[in-house]
Amino acid sequence: MDTNSVSPLPPMEAPMAMLDSEKTPPGTPNGEMPPPPDEKRYEEDPDNAWNCCSWCEYLLIVILSTILLVGVLVLTLFWVMFYRDGFAWSESPKQQFNLHPILMIAGFVTLSGFSILIYRLCRCVKHIYVKLIHMFFHAVAIPCIALGFLAVFDSHDALQKVNFYSLHSWLGLVTMGMFVLQFVIGFFSFLVMLCCENKTYSCRSAMVPIHASLGLANFWLAIATSVTGLIEKERETVKETSVSSENKLVEHYITSAIGITLIFIGIIVTFAVRRSNAPASAKVYVTERI
């Protein structure tokens, strides 16, 4: 046998080499394949692992915020139905006015509060579904706010009262304008821009803290507007001669309870949004896209 000749592969190694070469995909030139989409990953992190206290805190926030958000609306309904003679539309201007606190608290506080908490605390479904639920609650709040504004405007016109003269009315106008602006910006930034997901990723990422901060500021503006409205209404109630002193005292306690509940709602929503140990920092699912 010639020592200079190259010996062939062993009988068992040659087929294996051919099989490996068939499995290897052909090389792809650089630039042909699009880059992978940017993803935000929630990896297993011992520092963010939840213990019993974390879960108790989470459940306490969810339960307490739900009770307060629903309770403030129920308390307002109770006040209007039993101490303000219920509500109507154009038949009675005074009863038409009673729609204003109910619809405004329902839209600005209850629905908006649930929208904020769901977006912050719900991490058990895909992020796009959380966005849609967040937008749905805000979308339902818009007609409530519009009808509440129309009710007080028509009531003042029928009773020949001046519109936009008090701090409450100006705060309400600013809050409504900011709410609509936030909804439009959020809709286009976080839903419409998903049509070009990779190209708009950096823009959407930059908008997240701005949108969140303005949303929380708008929520506190709504609470401040509601509290000033209660104070203004209480001053008018004191001057009413048709209301007995006993009913005035009970109304005072009810409106004070509504105001305190609104303040507690603002505190717990702010705590839930700004709390670092929240489900968003824990591993609930592997990836999500902004």
C-alpha positions in Angstrom: 0.0 0.0 0.0 1.3 3.5 -0.9 2.2 5.5 2.1 1.7 8.8 0.3 -1.9 8.1 -0.5 -4.7 9.4 1.7 -6.5 6.7 3.5 -10.4 6.9 3.1 -12.7 7.4 6.1 -13.7 4.3 8.0 -16.8 2.6 6.7 -19.0 3.9 9.6 -17.6 7.4 9.7 -18.2 8.4 6.1 -22.0 8.1 6.1 -22.1 10.0 9.5 -20.1 12.8 8.0 -22.5 13.0 5.0 -25.5 13.0 7.3 -24.1 15.8 9.4 -23.4 17.9 6.2 -27.1 17.4 5.1 -28.4 18.5 8.5 -26.4 21.8 8.5 -28.4 24.5 6.8 -26.7 26.6 4.1 -25.2 29.8 5.3 -27.3 32.9 4.9 -25.7 36.1 3.7 -25.7 38.9 6.2 -28.6 41.3 5.8 -31.1 38.9 4.2 -32.9 37.8 7.4 -34.7 40.5 9.3 -33.5 41.1 12.9 -35.5 39.3 15.6 -38.1 41.4 17.4 -37.1 43.1 20.6 -38.5 41.4 23.6 -38.7 42.3 27.3 -37.8 39.2 29.2 -38.8 38.1 32.7 -36.1 35.7 33.8 -35.9 33.8 37.0 -34.4 36.2 39.5 -34.0 35.2 43.2 -34.2 38.9 44.2 -37.7 39.2 42.6 -39.0 35.9 43.8 -42.3 36.3 45.7 -42.6 35.1 49.3 -45.7 34.8 51.4 -45.6 38.5 52.4 -45.4 39.6 48.8 -48.5 37.6 47.9 -50.4 38.9 50.9 -49.5 42.5 50.0 -50.6 41.9 46.4 -54.0 40.3 47.4 -54.5 43.1 50.0 -54.0 45.8 47.3 -56.4 44.0 44.9 -59.1 43.4 47.4 -58.9 46.8 49.2 -58.8 48.8 45.9 -61.8 46.9 44.5 -63.8 47.5 47.7 -62.9 51.2 47.7 -63.5 51.8 43.9 -66.9 50.1 44.0 -67.8 51.4 47.5 -67.3 55.1 46.5 -69.7 54.7 43.6 -72.3 52.9 45.8 -71.9 55.6 48.5 -72.5 58.3 45.9 -75.6 56.5 44.6 -76.9 56.2 48.1 -76.4 59.9 48.8 -78.1 61.0 45.6 -81.0 58.5 45.8 -81.9 59.0 49.5 -80.9 62.6 50.3 -80.9 64.4 46.9 -84.3 63.1 45.6 -82.8 60.8 42.9 -82.1 61.9 39.4 -83.9 62.8 36.1 -82.9 64.4 32.8 -84.7 67.5 31.5 -87.8 67.2 33.7 -86.2 68.6 36.8 -82.9 70.6 36.6 -82.0 69.8 40.2 -82.4 66.1 39.7 -80.6 66.4 36.4 -77.7 67.9 38.3 -77.6 64.7 40.5 -76.4 62.7 37.5 -73.2 64.8 37.5 -71.5 63.4 40.7 -72.6 59.8 39.9 -71.3 59.8 36.3 -68.1 61.7 37.0 -67.1 59.5 39.9 -68.0 56.4 37.8 -65.9 57.6 34.9 -63.0 59.5 36.4 -62.5 57.4 39.6 -64.1 53.9 39.4 -63.5 53.0 35.8 -60.2 54.8 35.5 -58.9 53.3 38.8 -59.7 49.8 37.6 -58.0 50.6 34.3 -54.8 51.7 36.0 -54.8 48.8 38.5 -55.5 46.1 35.8 -52.6 47.4 33.7 -50.2 47.4 36.6 -51.3 44.3 38.5 -52.6 41.9 35.8 -49.7 39.8 34.4 -51.4 36.5 34.0 -52.4 37.0 30.3 -50.6 38.3 27.2 -49.6 42.0 27.4 -51.7 42.9 24.3 -54.8 41.7 26.1 -54.0 43.8 29.1 -53.6 46.8 26.8 -57.0 46.1 25.3 -58.7 45.8 28.7 -56.9 49.0 29.9 -58.2 50.8 26.8 -61.7 49.3 27.2 -62.2 50.7 30.7 -61.0 54.1 29.6 -63.3 54.0 26.5 -66.3 53.2 28.7 -65.3 56.1 31.0 -65.5 58.6 28.2 -69.4 58.5 27.7 -69.8 58.7 31.5 -67.7 61.8 31.7 -69.4 63.4 28.6 -72.9 62.8 30.0 -71.9 64.0 33.4 -70.6 67.2 31.9 -73.7 67.7 29.8 -76.0 67.1 32.8 -74.4 69.8 34.9 -74.2 72.2 32.0 -77.9 71.8 31.1 -78.8 72.0 34.8 -77.0 75.3 35.3 -78.5 76.8 32.1 -82.0 75.8 33.3 -81.4 77.3 36.7 -79.7 80.3 35.2 -76.4 79.7 37.0 -73.0 80.8 35.7 -70.8 78.1 34.3 -67.0 77.8 34.9 -66.7 80.3 37.8 -65.4 78.1 40.6 -62.2 76.2 41.2 -64.1 72.9 40.9 -65.3 73.8 37.4 -61.9 74.8 36.2 -60.2 71.7 37.7 -62.9 69.6 35.9 -62.2 71.3 32.6 -58.5 70.7 32.9 -59.0 67.1 34.0 -61.4 66.3 31.1 -59.0 67.8 28.5 -56.0 65.9 30.0 -58.0 62.7 30.0 -59.0 62.9 26.3 -55.4 63.8 25.4 -54.1 60.8 27.3 -56.5 58.5 25.7 -55.6 59.7 22.2 -51.9 59.5 22.8 -52.1 56.1 24.4 -54.3 54.7 21.6 -51.9 55.8 18.8 -48.7 55.2 20.7 -49.4 51.7 22.1 -51.9 50.2 19.7 -51.7 51.8 16.3 -47.9 51.9 16.3 -47.9 48.1 16.7 -48.5 47.9 13.0 -44.8 48.7 12.6 -43.7 47.0 15.8 -39.9 46.9 15.3 -39.6 50.4 13.9 -41.6 52.0 16.7 -40.2 50.0 19.6 -37.9 52.8 20.8 -40.6 55.4 20.6 -43.1 53.3 22.5 -40.6 52.5 25.1 -39.9 56.2 25.6 -43.6 56.9 25.9 -44.3 54.4 28.7 -43.0 56.4 31.7 -44.5 59.6 30.3 -47.9 58.1 29.7 -47.9 56.4 33.2 -46.8 59.6 35.0 -49.4 61.8 33.2 -52.1 59.1 33.8 -51.4 59.1 37.6 -51.4 62.9 37.7 -54.7 63.0 35.8 -56.2 60.5 38.3 -55.2 62.7 41.2 -56.6 65.7 39.4 -59.9 63.8 39.1 -59.8 63.1 42.9 -59.1 66.8 43.6 -61.9 67.8 41.3 -64.3 65.4 43.0 -63.4 66.6 46.5 -63.8 70.3 45.6 -67.1 69.5 44.1 -68.3 67.8 47.3 -67.2 70.9 49.3 -69.0 73.2 46.9 -72.2 71.1 47.0 -72.1 71.0 50.8 -71.9 74.8 51.0 -75.0 75.0 48.9 -76.8 72.4 51.0 -76.3 74.4 54.2 -78.2 77.4 52.6 -81.2 75.2 51.6 -84.1 76.0 53.9 -86.2 73.0 52.6 -83.7 70.5 54.1 -84.0 69.7 57.8 -81.1 70.1 60.1 -81.0 66.4 60.8 -80.7 65.6 57.1 -78.1 68.2 56.6 -76.0 66.6 59.3 -76.4 63.1 57.8 -75.5 64.5 54.4 -72.4 66.1 55.9 -71.2 62.7 57.2 -71.9 61.0 53.9 -70.1 63.6 51.7 -67.2 63.5 54.2 -67.1 59.7 53.9 -67.0 60.0 50.1 -64.2 62.5 50.2 -62.1 60.3 52.6 -62.7 57.3 50.4 -61.5 59.2 47.4 -58.3 60.2 49.1 -57.7 56.5 50.2 -58.3 55.4 46.6 -55.7 57.9 45.4 -53.2 56.6 47.9 -53.7 52.9 47.2 -53.6 53.4 43.4 -50.4 55.4 43.7 -48.9 52.7 46.0 -49.8 50.0 43.5 -48.4 51.8 40.5 -45.1 52.9 42.2 -44.5 49.8 44.2 -41.3 48.0 42.9 -42.4 44.6 44.2 -45.2 44.2 41.8 -46.1 41.3 39.4 -44.4 43.2 36.5 -41.1 42.5 38.2 -41.8 38.8 38.8 -41.6 36.0 36.3 -45.2 35.2 35.3 -44.6 34.5 31.7 -41.4 34.4 29.7 -41.6 37.2 27.2 -43.8 40.1 26.3 -43.6 42.8 23.7 -44.1 46.5 24.6 
